[in-house]
Amino acid sequence: MGRFNVEAFNIPLEKVAEALGMRKGGAKGMWYSPFRDEKEASLHIDNTKNLWYDHGAGVGGTNVQLVMMVSHCGKREAYEFLEKIDPSIARQTETVLKPTASKSTIKQVRDIRSYYLTSYLAKRKIPLELAKQYLKEVIVYNPGKDMHFTLVGFPNNSGAFALTSPSGFKSTNKADISTFNIEGQLSEKPSAKSVAIFEGYFDFLSWQVMQSSKKPSCDVVVLNSVNNIHKAVEYIAAHDKALCFLDNDPAGQECCRKVEDLMQGREVIDMSDLYGEYKDINEMLQASRGYTADMSIEQEI
């Protein structure tokens, strides 16, 4: 196993706690525990020693250990998370941990319930009632690390999941697109004349939030990666009109051009102007003051 520069441990714990979505308590140095719901803050951060201790759970440690426990990840993912907070760590890294070749397996799929995930969804401004209609909490076991990970799972047409962690980790147990009908149900059969195309599920759910609806106003295809566009050709081509809610980057623009080619003259609308100053529609939603994760989502538009 490789070694990382000790500078990683010097990143202020308060900065790390904020990045993890933790909330400050009223008393000095006190924070609400990320491991459970509580009315009084019980986790203490010692800024002098840069250590933390959760009085309710009887555990504590360094910033690296906090990231590992909150994000349910290994050291490698923890250091990657810390590198995003302080990119200089990446330049000071002595050696890099090699990813394990061991194949992870899904141990449990259930409704989203972990505070770790609900707070992540709230940060992305996705109401829990909407998230529960489309997302699952997936427990994955990695034999190489002998650890379980709790991830957000978005179902695809192969009966698998696009998996995401609040730490930024992304994976899948089988890559595929996800197609939904106007009832909000996973279906490979078109149910409308128009189709909305999204790169990721957070963009799809953000669109739903902005429409205040649990059900889409047209058919939907979530690519789960622009690399999956070839898997969506037949589905998209079965429609008379396509709305492209793709990322404002070269990959998103190229994907939109591919949609225009396959539609063969039928109407294609590039919706990226809607969120032109942002990378994607979820980034715009997060910046919008008028939306919160506590808002109610109606059943129909």
PEGIFEN-V761111 format. One record per residue. N is the residue number from 1. RES is the residue in one small letter. OMEGA is omega in whole degrees, 0 to 359 (* if undefined). NEAR is the number of other C-alpha atoms within 10 Angstrom. D_FIRST is the distance of its C-alpha to the first C-alpha in Angstrom with 2 decimals. Layout:
N/RES/OMEGA/NEAR/D_FIRST
N/RES/OMEGA/NEAR/D_FIRST
This chain:
1/m/182/8/0.00
2/g/179/10/3.81
3/r/178/10/6.78
4/f/179/19/9.91
5/n/183/14/13.45
6/v/179/12/15.23
7/e/179/12/18.04
8/a/182/21/16.60
9/f/182/18/17.71
10/n/176/13/21.13
11/i/183/19/22.15
12/p/182/18/25.21
13/l/180/21/24.74
14/e/178/21/28.12
15/k/179/13/27.06
16/v/180/19/24.02
17/a/179/19/26.38
18/e/180/11/28.85
19/a/179/16/26.36
20/l/179/20/25.53
21/g/180/16/29.29
22/m/183/19/29.97
23/r/178/15/33.52
24/k/174/18/34.89
25/g/182/17/37.22
26/g/183/11/40.54
27/a/181/11/39.65
28/k/178/10/37.75
29/g/183/16/33.98
30/m/180/20/34.33
31/w/175/22/32.75
32/y/182/20/33.30
33/s/178/25/30.49
34/p/185/23/28.59
35/f/181/16/28.22
36/r/174/11/31.95
37/d/180/11/35.33
38/e/181/11/37.13
39/k/178/8/40.30
40/e/182/13/39.28
41/a/183/21/36.07
42/s/180/19/34.06
43/l/182/23/30.74
44/h/176/21/30.92
45/i/177/24/29.00
46/d/183/15/29.34
47/n/181/12/29.41
48/t/181/7/29.65
49/k/184/11/26.48
50/n/178/16/24.79
51/l/178/20/24.13
52/w/177/23/25.53
53/y/178/19/27.12
54/d/183/20/28.62
55/h/180/13/31.75
56/g/182/13/32.54
57/a/181/12/29.31
58/g/179/8/28.61
59/v/179/11/25.02
60/g/179/17/23.54
61/g/183/13/20.75
62/t/177/19/19.27
63/n/178/26/19.55
64/v/180/22/15.94
65/q/178/18/16.81
66/l/179/22/20.12
67/v/180/23/18.80
68/m/183/19/16.55
69/m/181/16/19.65
70/v/184/22/22.22
71/s/181/24/20.51
72/h/183/19/19.10
73/c/178/21/15.75
74/g/183/19/12.03
75/k/183/15/10.19
76/r/179/18/9.92
77/e/179/20/13.65
78/a/179/22/14.48
79/y/177/24/13.46
80/e/177/17/15.38
81/f/180/23/18.23
82/l/178/24/18.30
83/e/178/17/18.37
84/k/178/14/21.53
85/i/180/15/23.06
86/d/183/14/22.31
87/p/181/12/21.54
88/s/179/13/21.26
89/i/181/21/17.70
90/a/180/18/16.74
91/r/183/9/18.55
92/q/181/13/16.88
93/t/181/17/13.24
94/e/175/12/11.79
95/t/183/12/9.01
96/v/178/13/8.44
97/l/178/13/6.04
98/k/180/9/7.67
99/p/181/10/10.04
100/t/180/11/10.46
101/a/181/9/13.63
102/s/182/11/14.91
103/k/179/10/18.22
104/s/179/18/19.11
105/t/178/13/22.57
106/i/182/15/25.20
107/k/182/11/26.28
108/q/174/12/28.99
109/v/183/15/31.10
110/r/175/12/33.42
111/d/181/15/35.35
112/i/181/22/33.51
113/r/184/12/33.68
114/s/178/16/30.54
115/y/178/15/31.23
116/y/181/22/27.79
117/l/181/21/29.14
118/t/178/19/32.79
119/s/177/19/32.06
120/y/179/18/30.02
121/l/179/18/33.04
122/a/178/17/35.39
123/k/179/15/33.53
124/r/178/19/34.10
125/k/176/24/37.72
126/i/180/26/37.77
127/p/183/22/40.14
128/l/181/21/38.80
129/e/177/15/41.90
130/l/180/22/41.22
131/a/183/20/37.50
132/k/179/14/38.32
133/q/186/14/40.63
134/y/187/17/38.03
135/l/177/21/34.55
136/k/172/21/32.75
137/e/186/21/30.00
138/v/178/22/27.47
139/i/183/17/25.05
140/v/178/18/22.13
141/y/177/18/19.81
142/n/183/18/16.35
143/p/180/14/15.71
144/g/179/12/12.09
145/k/183/14/11.42
146/d/182/10/14.63
147/m/174/13/16.10
148/h/179/18/19.43
149/f/178/18/20.13
150/t/188/24/23.66
151/l/171/27/24.72
152/v/181/25/28.02
153/g/177/25/29.34
154/f/185/24/32.12
155/p/176/22/33.87
156/n/186/23/34.65
157/n/179/16/37.28
158/s/183/12/35.11
159/g/179/12/34.79
160/a/183/18/31.15
161/f/164/25/29.63
162/a/188/24/28.34
163/l/181/22/25.62
164/t/175/18/24.90
165/s/176/19/23.03
166/p/179/22/24.44
167/s/180/22/21.14
168/g/179/11/22.04
169/f/178/14/20.03
170/k/181/12/22.35
171/s/174/13/22.43
172/t/175/16/25.02
173/n/170/15/25.45
174/k/184/13/28.21
175/a/176/19/29.32
176/d/176/24/33.01
177/i/175/27/35.62
178/s/181/26/37.30
179/t/183/26/41.11
180/f/177/24/43.33
181/n/185/21/47.11
182/i/174/18/49.41
183/e/180/16/49.05
184/g/181/18/45.36
185/q/177/15/44.50
186/l/184/18/41.97
187/s/178/18/44.31
188/e/181/16/44.39
189/k/179/12/48.15
190/p/181/19/49.47
191/s/181/17/51.70
192/a/180/16/52.82
193/k/182/12/54.01
194/s/178/20/51.28
195/v/175/29/47.49
196/a/185/25/45.01
197/i/181/26/41.75
198/f/177/27/38.54
199/e/182/24/35.07
200/g/185/23/33.29
201/y/177/22/34.46
202/f/177/22/34.40
203/d/177/22/37.01
204/f/181/20/39.05
205/l/178/25/39.06
206/s/177/23/39.89
207/w/178/19/42.88
208/q/179/20/43.94
209/v/183/24/43.76
210/m/175/13/45.89
211/q/183/16/48.40
212/s/183/18/48.37
213/s/174/19/48.14
214/k/181/23/46.06
215/k/179/22/47.58
216/p/179/24/47.24
217/s/177/19/50.47
218/c/176/19/49.68
219/d/183/28/47.29
220/v/169/29/43.63
221/v/174/27/40.81
222/v/185/27/37.28
223/l/185/24/35.32
224/n/174/24/31.87
225/s/179/17/31.03
226/v/178/19/33.56
227/n/181/14/32.13
228/n/184/16/33.96
229/i/180/21/37.37
230/h/179/13/38.49
231/k/183/13/38.20
232/a/186/19/40.58
233/v/184/14/43.30
234/e/181/10/45.68
235/y/181/16/45.38
236/i/182/24/45.94
237/a/179/16/48.77
238/a/182/16/50.61
239/h/180/18/51.45
240/d/185/15/54.10
241/k/179/19/52.08
242/a/177/26/48.44
243/l/185/20/47.01
244/c/176/24/43.73
245/f/186/26/41.59
246/l/184/27/38.76
247/d/175/25/36.48
248/n/177/18/38.03
249/d/182/13/35.88
250/p/180/9/36.43
251/a/179/14/34.75
252/g/179/21/37.01
253/q/178/16/40.06
254/e/179/13/39.44
255/c/179/21/39.08
256/c/178/25/42.38
257/r/178/15/44.06
258/k/177/14/42.97
259/v/178/24/44.57
260/e/180/18/47.74
261/d/184/12/47.87
262/l/179/13/47.56
263/m/172/19/50.12
264/q/175/10/52.70
265/g/176/10/54.84
266/r/189/14/54.46
267/e/175/13/53.62
268/v/181/21/50.09
269/i/176/16/49.45
270/d/185/17/46.51
271/m/185/19/45.93
272/s/176/22/43.40
273/d/180/11/46.29
274/l/180/12/46.28
275/y/188/17/42.99
276/g/181/13/43.41
277/e/181/12/41.89
278/y/180/17/38.76
279/k/180/15/35.94
280/d/185/24/36.93
281/i/178/27/39.26
282/n/177/24/36.79
283/e/177/17/36.14
284/m/179/17/39.93
285/l/180/22/40.24
286/q/181/18/37.81
287/a/183/13/39.97
288/s/181/11/43.21
289/r/185/8/44.84
290/g/183/9/47.06
291/y/176/15/44.36
292/t/180/17/42.40
293/a/181/20/40.35
294/d/183/12/43.26
295/m/180/15/45.83
296/s/179/15/47.59
297/i/180/20/47.29
298/e/180/14/50.50
299/q/184/12/50.66
300/e/180/12/52.53
301/i/*/12/53.12
